[in-house]
Amino acid sequence: MRSDEPIEEQVRCEFEGTVIYVPRKIFSMMVLRCQYPEKKYIRYKEGAVLYSMSEREFNKLAHNAGAVHKVNKMSLVKVAKVDEYLEYFVEQ
């Protein structure tokens, strides 16, 4: 992969004896997407990335789905409830 980013902004990845450098942003997106299915609750920022939308839109979606749980001053969103809510509209 060719990138114009400086080497300090890239992650070194080795696979079957081949070394490639991946931009940090792309690497973190790949790693985070792999971890989402294991989480029951996520924050707004993670949800926006997971569902490919803005944080504001995800915030509205989560509230409409009734999936927001407040813990102290932190909001957590139950992924299963958001998925159920979205599936309801797909079936109609």
C-alpha positions in Angstrom: 0.0 0.0 0.0 1.5 3.3 -1.0 0.7 6.3 1.2 2.0 9.8 1.4 1.8 9.8 5.2 5.1 9.9 7.1 6.3 6.5 8.4 5.6 7.6 12.0 1.9 7.8 11.1 1.8 4.2 9.9 1.6 0.8 11.5 4.0 -1.9 10.5 2.1 -5.2 9.7 3.7 -8.5 8.9 1.9 -11.3 7.1 3.6 -14.5 5.8 7.0 -12.9 5.6 5.8 -9.7 3.8 5.9 -6.3 5.6 3.4 -3.6 4.8 2.8 -0.2 6.3 -0.8 0.8 6.9 -1.9 4.3 7.9 -2.9 4.4 11.6 -6.4 5.6 10.9 -7.2 2.7 8.6 -5.5 0.2 10.9 -7.5 1.4 13.9 -10.8 1.3 11.9 -10.0 -2.3 10.9 -9.2 -3.3 14.5 -12.2 -1.5 16.1 -14.6 -3.0 13.6 -13.4 -6.5 14.5 -14.1 -5.8 18.2 -17.6 -4.4 18.0 -19.6 -7.6 17.7 -18.2 -8.7 21.1 -19.4 -5.6 22.9 -22.9 -5.3 24.3 -22.6 -1.6 25.0 -20.9 1.1 23.1 -20.4 4.9 23.3 -21.9 7.4 20.7 -18.5 7.8 18.9 -18.0 4.1 18.5 -21.6 3.7 17.3 -21.2 6.4 14.7 -18.3 4.5 13.2 -20.0 1.1 13.4 -23.1 2.3 11.6 -21.3 4.7 9.3 -23.2 7.9 10.3 -22.5 11.1 12.2 -22.5 11.0 16.0 -25.5 13.3 16.0 -27.5 10.9 13.8 -26.4 7.9 15.9 -27.4 9.7 19.0 -31.0 10.2 17.6 -31.1 6.6 16.4 -30.1 5.2 19.8 -32.6 7.4 21.7 -35.4 6.4 19.3 -34.5 2.8 19.8 -34.6 3.1 23.5 -31.1 1.8 23.7 -29.4 4.5 25.8 -28.4 3.7 29.3 -27.0 6.4 31.6 -24.3 5.4 34.0 -23.2 8.3 36.2 -22.7 10.9 33.5 -21.8 8.5 30.7 -24.2 7.3 28.0 -23.9 3.7 26.9 -25.9 2.3 23.9 -27.0 -1.3 23.8 -26.0 -2.6 20.4 -28.7 -5.4 20.3 -31.5 -2.9 20.8 -30.3 -0.6 18.0 -30.0 -3.7 15.7 -33.6 -4.7 16.6 -34.8 -1.2 15.9 -33.2 -1.1 12.5 -34.5 -4.6 11.6 -38.0 -3.5 12.4 -37.9 -1.0 9.6 -36.3 -3.4 7.2 -39.1 -5.9 7.6 -41.8 -3.3 6.8 
